[in-house]
Each structure stands twice: as structure tokens, then as C-alpha cells.
Amino acid sequence: MGDVLALVEARLLTALGEPDARAAVTFLGTDRIEVLRFRGTADGGGGTGGGIVRYATLGMSAFPMADPTAALADPVKGPRAELILTVRAGLADTDKVLRPLAVLAASPQVEGVVVAPGASLDVGEPLWPSAPFSSVLVAEPGGLVGDLELDDPMEPVRFLPLLPMTPNEAAWKRVHGAGELRERWLARGTDLRDPLRGSVALG
């Protein structure tokens, strides 16, 4: 477990730089989940892309996610992942998202769920104070942090971006699917990093 997490942390630091803060959360019956905070620019470098902050979990990938219908969880095989949330800095108290992110990262251990692209995850409360979001859409990995290959028979660790959804968007996604919601966001030019944004027009 420790070896996997050391490799995961090294991959995060290579892709995102040094974290400027980190917090650890432990839930009853689970291993510790850390959340690392990285500051940067929207263009990914030192340009004028605007300030952003990224939160990445560390600990979710220590164990493979098990199919909840399986009679016995495989301790080695199975998908592994960590979660990444990117928002614009300085517009809201987004640091309060640390615990909700840790809750989501612990859900495979606690609830036996498999977190995969296209899934909706709901924390049942605002992601941060006064946030218009209580749920997120799990996006496709590979853009920001590439998959981390592990020794066989372990599957790679995938770094899954999280896209906050308003309650209306979450309800619309349940009916029409993740792909349709993504298309609606794209067509309307929605700034998915805006921590204060309203719901996209869904009519």
C-alpha cells in the first residue's frame, strides 16, 4: 500500500508541482485519506491564465475498488483511482472542500462503490460554504495527470477530474446522461472552474 501511494504522490508532484497545503482525514474502519492543495495558473504554467487551485486526494488508490456484487474482494486486481478538483482561486472558501473530497475518496472502502468516469457522486451538502453544488460528475482521466502504471497484476491508477454539478444539472444528467450534460456545458461555454457559477440553461 505504501509503495503505491508513494508512487502516486510522486506522479502528482511531477504533474502539479509542490503542494502548498495538505490535510488528512480518517474515517472509522478506513485508512487515512489525504487531500493535497496545489496552486497554479489556468494555463498550467506561469502565464496569465488566472489563479486556480487544485485539490487532489491521496489514499483512495491504496486498494483496488471492488465490484459491490462480488462475493469476495480481490486484494490486488481491480481499478484504482484518485480524485482531482480544479476551481478558480479567491472567489469562495473552497478549502472547506477537503472533507467532502475525503468522503468521496473513502466511498469505495466505506460503501463498496466503484468510482468511474460518467458517475455522479453526491456528498449531501454544499461542497464548501454557500456552494451551489453538492454533487460532482466524474470526468475522463488523462488530461491533467496521466495514468500511473503499476506492476502486474495491478491495474493503473487513474486520476479522475471532478466537475461540480448544481442540483438541476445533476437531475438532468440522471435523465439524459453524462455525455449530454457535457455537450450542454460546452455549447453554453460554461466555466466549470467557477466556484460561484449558476446552473447551465437546460431547456
N, C-alpha and C positions, 0 to 999 in steps of 0.2 A: 504494500500500500504506500509506504513512504517513498519508495523509489519512483512510483508512478507520479505522485504529487510533486516530487522534486523536478521531474521532467516537465510536468505541466506548468509549474511556476516558471521554469527557465524559458519555456515557449512563450508564456505571457510577457515576460520581461523583454525578450528579444523583439516581440511584435509591438509592444506598447510602451516600452521604457520602464523606468523605475517607478513603482507606486509611491504616492506621497502620503498614503494612509492605508491602514488595514485594520479590520476588526474581526473577531472570532465569535461565533455563536454555537452553542452546544444545546441540542435538544435531547430530551430523555430517550435513551435507547439508541442514540445515533452517535456517529463520530463527529468531531468538530468540523464545522464549515467556516471557512474564512471568506471575507469579501475584500478585495483589493481595489483601491481607487487610483485611477490614472488620469492625469490632466494633460490636455494637448490642444491641438487646433483641428478644426473641421476638415482641413485638407490633409491631415495626418502628419504634417511636418511643422516647420517653423514659420510657415507663411501667414497670410492674413485671413485664414478661413474661419476665424471666430473661435472663442474659447469653448471647449467641450470638456466633459468629464465622463470617464468610462468606469463602470463598476464590473468587476469580474469575480466570479466565485472560484474558490479553490477548495476541493474536498469532495465534491459531487462525483468526480471520476475515480475516486479511490476504489470503488467497487462497481462491477457491471450492473446495469439496470436489468431487472428480471421481469419476464412476462408474468403479469399477475395471475394468469391462468395456469402457470406451470406448477406442477406438484412440488418440485424441488428447485431452488435457485442454483444456477451454476456459479461457483465462486470465481471463475476465470473468464468464461465466454459471456458475451453479451455487449450491447452498446454502452459506451462511456461518453460522458459529456460534461462540460462546464458552461455556465451562462454568462453572457455579456450584455450589459445595458449601457447605451450611449445617449446622453442628453446634453443640451446646451447649459453651460455653467452660469451661475449667478442669477438665474431667473426664479428659482424656487429652492426650498430646503430639501434638495434631493438626497442629501446624505442620510436622511431618515429611511431611505430605501434599503439600507444594509440588512435590516432584519427580514423584511419581506423577501428579499433576494435569497437570504439564507434559508428561509422557509421553503421556497421553491426548489432550491438545490437539495434540500433534505427530503423532498417528497418521494423520490424513488425508494429511499430507505424506510421512510415512515409509512407511506401509503402503497408502495409496490407499483407505482406508475412508471411507464417508460416515456420520457420526455423526448419528443421528436419534432422535426420541422412540420409546421401546419397545425400543431396542437395549440389549444388555449389553456393558459394557466391563470387561476384566479386566487388571490390572497384574501378576498372577502372584506377588504378595507382599502382606503386610498394608499397608493404606493409610497407617498410621502404626504406631509400635511397639506391639505387643500388640493391635492392632486385630483384631476378629473378622471383618473384611471384606477381601477382595482384589478385589472387583468392585463395579460400580455399575450401577444401572438409570437410563437416560436418561429423564427425565420431560418432560412437555409444557411448552413455554415460555409466557411471557406473564403469569405471576402476579407475580413479583418485579420483573423488569426487562422492559419492553415491547420488542417488535421494533424494530430501528433500520432505518428505510427509507433506501436508498441510491439514487443516480441510476440510471435505466435505462441499460443492460440488467442492472445488478447486482441480485441478489436481496437481500432484507433480511437483516440479521444477527439471528439468534435466540439468546437467552440460555437455555441448556438446564440446568435443575436436575439434579443428580446425587443419587441415593438409594443409599446403601451397602447391599449385599446380603451376607448370610452365604453360605457355600458351599451350605448346604441350600436357602436361598431361591433362589440362582442356578440350582441344578439343577431345582428345582420350576418356576421360571419358564420354563426351556427346554422343559419338557413342557406346561405349562398356559398359558403366555403372560403378558405383562406385565400385562394387564388383570386377570387372575385374582389375580396376586400383589398388585396394588394393592388389590383388594377384600378380600383376606385381611388385609392390613395395617390397612385401615380398620375392618373388623369387629372386630379384636382391639384397636383403639386403640393401635397401635404408635407409639412415639415415634421417628420416623425421624431425629431430630436427636441422639439419644442415642449418643455415640461408643462406649459400652460395652454396648449392648443385645445381648440374645441373639436367636436366630432365632425368628420368629413360629411359633406352632403350625400345622403344615401337614397334620395328619392329618384 
